[in-house]
Amino acid sequence: MKYPLHVIVRKKLSSLINGVLSFFTRKSAHQKYIDVNEIKNILIIRPNYRIGNLIFLTPLINELQKNIPNAKIDIIVGMKLAGKILEPMPNVDKVIDIPRKLLLHPLEMFAYIHKTRAKKYDVALNISGGSTSAQIVTALVKAKYKASFSSDKLWADFTHIQERGRPTHIHMGLEPLEFLRFFNIEVPQQKPNLDIKLTQDEINEAKNDLQTLLHVNNISADKKVIAIFRNARFDKKISDVWWSQWIDELLKINPNTIIVDILSPDIPQKLNEKVLEYSNKNLRVLGAFFKTCDLYVSADTGPMHLAAASGAKVLALFNKTNMEVYGALGEQNKTVDMETLLPQDVAKITINCITSQS
């Protein structure tokens, strides 16, 4: 995937800063396991602004609930909306977001520092390794133990550092599970799914939204419904021309298929008159809406992982990124490389996904 110049510059500058700081830092962390009986509260540090990367925390959050059921989890993230997604999970207490461009707003910065230091944790898990922002947060927070996997860019004062072993799973959504090793907890051999633990109320609200949408458009409830999301970052985005051709081919195969175009601030208008439209600022209800539909289709993007984490049936269309690392998790989901496929090829795959019972 090609990144814009400003992203490349930021990444290189961050790497340079971390390299300099780590060179002058004495590393004294040890590797013994953290006793789970000591742990009553956990801080997960993942100051990232992408929905997908934050949803990738859910397998770890859910495994911690299974293995340390009495521990409450706080999460420091970079995306404000993440709190709306993760905070309702059963073992999550609070999600704290880092304001963008924090250094340009001193009052917000000091308020954030105060907030992060107001509570002492039993353990802080630095998910982001050598990330500059993650290590600044790690240095600021109060925690008895601070854990990270080894990196030549580490400089924060960690009590526990381990070398990365051979990951049990390749997918980025399962990589955080390796942090279970710090507690001497075995990483699951069977792939867990992403799971934001939707409530029945959220599912019922989404079902009502879909029923209302079909009713006002005089469409019977027995139709197959596909939700699509057309946006994606950088060159992962699929053109509207392609989407239009795919829809035309899909309707040729099955004219009764209903397509719902998911709108967002970046996609304020529906594609054309052949589709319905839906939007919801509550991302958990939006995920439940994906689950309520018969299929969700999009490129590699955050809402795709939200759909998978909501239990929706997903068809993920990849053109640039690694399918094994970022594909749609879950046995019922399908990820395809669309670079050599025509819209009619993908339309046939889509119909197969709808009709299959998996």
N, C-alpha and C positions, 0 to 999 in steps of 0.2 A: 504494500500500500504506500502511495506517495503522500508525504506530509508537506504542508506549506512551509515556506522558509522560516517564518517566525517560530513554528513549532520545533523545527530542526535546531535553530539557534538556541531556543530555551533549553532543549534537552542537552546540548553540548555544554552550555554554560553551567547547568546544574551538575553535570558529570565532572566538570573541571573543579567546581567549588567543593564537591564531595571528596574528590581525589586529594586536594590540598589539605582539607581538614582531617581526613583519615591518616594522612602522612604524619601529622603532628600529634596524633592521639595515641595514647598508650592503651592497649587493649588487654583487659584483665578479666574478662568474663569467663565463667566456668560452664560446664556442660551437664551437671547433674540434673536429674529430673525435678520438676516442681510437684510437690505433694498436693494432689487434688483435694485432700482433706483440709488444706489451709485456705482454699480458694472460695471466697464468698462473692467477690465481684471481679469482673474482668473488663479491661478496656481493649477494644480492637481499634488499631490506628490504620486508617486507609483514606488519606486525604486526596481523593480522586473525584473528578467532576463528571464521570461517565456512568450512566445508569447501569450498563452491563457489568462494569467492574465492581460496582457495589452489590448488585444482585449475586455476583459470584461469591460473596461472603456467606450466603445462606446455607450451603452445605456444612461449613464449619460451625455456624451459629447453631444449627439443628443438632449436630453431633455433640457439641458442648452441652446442650440441654439433656441429651441422652446420658452422657457420662458424668456431668457435674450438674445435676438437676437443680440444686439449691443456689447456684451461682447466677447472679444477674449481670447482664452485659450492657456496657455503654459502648458507643461507636463514634469515633471522630472521622468525619468524611469531608469532602470538599463540596458536595452538592446539597443544596438546601432541601430539595424535594426528596432526598434519600430518607429523611426522617419519616416522611409520610408513607414510604414503602416498608421500611424496616422496623420502625418503632412499635407497630402493633403486633410484632411477633412475640410469642408467649414469654420468652426469657430475655427480651430486650427491654431495658429500663429507659434509656435516653440516647438520642442521636444528636451529636453536636456537629454543626457544620462550620467550616472555616470560610469566612467571607472572601470572595475573590479580591485580588489586589489589596490584600490586607495592609501592606506597608504604606500604601497611599492614603490610608485612613487611620491615623494614630489612635483616635479614641476607640474605634472598633477593635484595633489591635490590642490595646490594653484591656478592654473588656473581655476579649477572647482569652487572653493570658490568664486573667483572673478566673474565668469560668473553667479553664482546663486544670487549674491548680486548686480548685475549691474542694476537690474530693481526692482521697487517697485510695488507690486501687491495690488489690492483692497482686495482680499481674497485668502488664500492658504488653500486647502482642503487636509488634511492628510488621504488618503484612507486606509493606512496600519496600523492605530491604534498604537499599542505599539511597532511596529518594530523599532529596533535600528537605522537602516540607514534612515528610514523615519523621525524619530524624529530629527536626526542630521541635515537633510536637512531642516526640518521645523524651527529649531533653527537658521539656517544660513540665510534663505531667508528673504527679507524685505516685509512685508505685513501688511496692516492696521488691517485685521482680519485673525486669524488662527483657523481653525475648525477641530475637531476630535470627534469621538465617545468615550465615556468614557471607560477606561481600567485601571486596577490596575498597569499597566506598563507605564503609561504616565508620562513624566517628562518635555517635552518641554513646552514653554510658550504659551499656547493656550488662545485665547480670547473667544472662543466658544466651549463648551463641552456639549454634550447631552448624556443621557443614551440611549442605543439602545432599541428601541421599538420592538414589534413583527414584523419581516420583512414581507412586503407584498408578497414577492416572496422568494422562497428557493434558487434558482439557484445563484451560485457565480457571474455569469455574470449580475445579476440584483441587487445584494446587494449594489453596489455603488449608485444606485438610491436613497437610503435612505438619501444621502447627500442633496437631494432637500429639505429636512425638515429644514435645516439650513436657507433656504431662504423663509420658509413658503409656499413652492410649494408642491402641493399634488403629492404623488407618484402615477404613473399610475396604475390603477387596472388591466387593460389588459396588458398581458406580451408584452413588446417591444422585438424586435429581436436585436441581435448583427448586426451592420451595419457599415462598413468602408466607405460607400458612394463612391463606384467605379464610375469612370468617363466613359463616352461612349468610349473615346479613349482607355482606358484600356481594356474594354470589346471587342472592335474591334480587338485590338492586340492579345488578347487571342483566339478569333475566328479564326483569320488568322493562328495562331500557330497550332491550332488543324486541320484546313483544310490542312495545309502543311504537318503535320505529317501523316495524312491519305493518302494524295496524294503520298508521297514518298514511302509509303508502299503498294501502289496499292489497297487501301481499299476504297470502296464507302462511300459517306458521309451519307448514310441512316442507317448505323449501330448504334446500341446502344453502347455508350462509357462509361466505368467506370474508374475513376481515383482512384488509391489506394496509400496509404502511409504506409509503413511497419514499420517505426520507432516509438518509444515511450519511455518514461522514465521508467527506473528500471523494475519492474515486470509487468508493464502494456503492455510491448512489446509482440506482437504475433509472434511466431516462423515462420521462412521461410517455414518449413515443413507444418505447418498449412495453410499458404497462398497458397502453391503449391496444396495441397489437395482441398482447396476451389475453386481454379481456375479450376482444373480438373472437379469438380462437376458442376461448373457453365457452363462450355463449353459442358458438357453432356446435360444439360437442354436446352441451347441455344448456338449452335456452332458459331453463327454469332456475339456474344458479343465480343466487343473489350475492352481489359484491358490495361490501361496505368499506368505503374509503375513510380511514382514520385521519382526522385533521389534527393539526398542532399549530403552535405559533409559526413554525417554518412552512407549514402546508395549510394555509388558511382557507383554501377553496378545493372542492372536490374535483376529481379528474375530468369527468364529463357527465352527461345525463344518463349514462348507462349504469351508474353506481349510486348507492345511497351514501350518506355521510354521518359520521358520529365522532364526538369528541368528549373527553371527560378530564377535568383537571385533577381528579382523584385517581392517582395512578394505580391504586389497588383495585378500585372498581373498574378501571380500564382493563387491567389484567383479567379480572373476572369476566368482563365482556368478551375478551378474546377466548376465554374458556367456554363461554356460552355458545359462541359460533362453532360451526362444524370444522373450520380450518382457519388458521392464521398464516399469512404469507408476507414475507418481506426480505430485504437484503440483510446482511450482517449489521445489526444495529441494536441499541439498547432495548427498544420495545420488543424485539424478537426474544431476548432473554427474559424480559418481563412476562411474555406470553408463556414461555417454557416453565417459568417459576410459578405460574398461575395454574398450571395443569392443562393448558390449551394444547390442541394438536397443531403442530407447527411444520410448515414447509419453509426452510431457510434457503435463500438463493445467494450463493457465494460467487464472487468474481475476482477478488483480490486477496482476501485473507485466508489463512490456513483453516480448513474445515475441521481437522482433528483437534485443533487448539481452541477454536472459537465457535464450532458448530452448535446446533440446537441439541441440548442434552435431553435425554428421555427416550425410552424404547419406542414410543408412539410417534416420535418426531423424525423428520427426514431433512437432511442437508444435501444439496446438490450443487455441483460446479456448473454454472450456467454459461460460462464463457464460450463454449462451443455449441451451445444449444440455441435453437430458434424458439420464438415465442410459442409456436404450435407444439414443440417438443415439451416445453414446460407446462403448457395447458394440459397435455395428456397425463403428465406426471401428477398435476394438481388433481385431476379427476380421480386418478388411482388412489391418491391420498384420502380423498373424501369418501370413497366407496370401500376402502379397506377397513377391516375391523380391528386393526392393531391399536 
